[in-house]
Amino acid sequence: MNDAQSGSVPDLTAALQRGRLWRKIRKQKILLCFSIPFVIWAIVFCYAPIWGWIMAFQDYNPGKGIMGSAWVGFKHFQTFSRMKCYLRCSATHWRSAC
């Protein structure tokens, strides 16, 4: 087999697979339309809150934003656990959560 033949076979296969993919998408467009609201819901309510979780481990500065703020690790959690109201606050939280 020469180089010209070996180079053209994957290109042809990829083109055929792309054609099949678009055919499947066209056949299942109603299913895709029904799944778009769920995908949007999952992004908004499952992935967007993760940015708030990241802020808990940062010394957040609104001017610098999430990516520019300094990482402090568990500093804020340690400070909270040393507070006088820690046990009362955490007990109230766990009672209301259960």
Residue pairs with C-beta under 8 A, 6 or more apart in sequence:
25 32
51 66
54 66
55 66
55 69
56 76
56 77
57 71
57 72
57 73
57 74
57 76
58 66
58 69
58 70
58 71
58 72
59 69
59 70
59 71
59 72
59 75
60 66
60 69
61 68
61 69
61 70
80 86
83 89
